[in-house]
Amino acid sequence: MTKRVAYQGIQGSFSSMAAAALFGPGLEPIQTARFRDIFAHVVAGGTDAGVVPLENALAGSVHENYDLLGEFPVSIVAEAYLPVELHLVSLPGAEASHIRQVLSHPKALEQCSKFLEERPSISQVVSSDTAGAALEVLQRGDPALAAIASDEAAKRLGLQVIARNIQNHALNATRFVAISASETQDTAANKCSLLFTLPHKPGSLARILAAVAEQGGNITKIESRPMPGKPFEYAFYIDIQASQESQGCVSRCIEAVSNSAASCRVLGRYKAASSLF
């Protein structure tokens, strides 16, 4: 059965490639301009799932999506690490030395900051997604305009790659997660994501970290985010992977965090993706 999957951007965006990696190329795409729209579609039942980026190896966390995970009643059901190679693309016949403006998603611009800093004559314009930026370059027809986008987007639109692999480091990837309105029942789940708050007691966070370690869990990510309406108080997002492929270990880690936290919400149990590095 074909799944309806929401993601940000158009075909050729990294989100579209992540969706294909997670659900196969035969999915029915629901393309959005904003991450918030993905969550809204999933909760309203307009899609079977959504795909969002959570972190990049160079630019770090996508904080907006961490906040949206806390705001919406969704569950993470899968994850994937997508290699990210960023290229400067423009109209056929355009030359890199003649480019005066570059468009791309803010995270892509951030990942290519060294390349852009070395070319101060090129102004930067934020776009909603990398493939959308490439499409705008095609539509405007200006050889002094370029986008930072994927090779797939360039090929789809008939654009020329005029500078290849311009990201700050060759080893670049983005972690994407699939979200659903219902929690997965995958018995092979060996990873979980939790959102918790702490009691105002010394050593509260240290006790939680120690409790996870005692249960054999490996903390692969921890992120703190401010709590709206509670100045300088924070909620914590944590990813825990079982040291062995055991759902029992995941369950014990969840129980350990719940017993020590002021509040705890399970954001998802799923099978860990293989790391690229």
C-alpha angles and dihedrals in degrees: 000000000000113000123220106226126185122210138156118264136009135293109304094036117121089245090058090051091048090051090053091048091052101039106017130256094282096072123124105242123222103193120203137183096218136042090228090061090058092057092045092052092050094049093045092051094243090128137028092230145347132222123214135168116242104178144001126213091232107026098037128216127006094226095188091064093048088055091047091051087058094045101047128058096240135128131222107237103171143002138207136186111222121198109235121209113173124203136184105240132184143149119313109275094022117135126220092229091059097052113115103167134034128195128200148124110295092244091053090050088050092050090053097043096125093053091049095044089057089056106050091167089070112085119210125229123188118233131185094246141355097251091046089054090052090050091053090053089055093046096048093048095207114145089204090062124084140170134214105231147131127288088243092057091049092051093047092052099038094244127150124243104227098172121024130209097002096163116122094254133021092230100073129147140152126222112225127187132201115226129200138180089241132049119253119249093205108152089201091063108134099164136058138187120213137186114206144162127214134233113243095255130119112263096015095135093042091055092053093049091049092048091054091050091050089057092052097256123146114214105220098173139014124181130177122207130184117256114235111242093015107085114215093002119119142204119212128223114200135181117205125189122194114243086224127030092265128135086199091064091050091050092049091050091051090050091048092053093044092052093054102034127084087229134358133191124187107227093186150321115223145142113282116242120232112262116240096220 
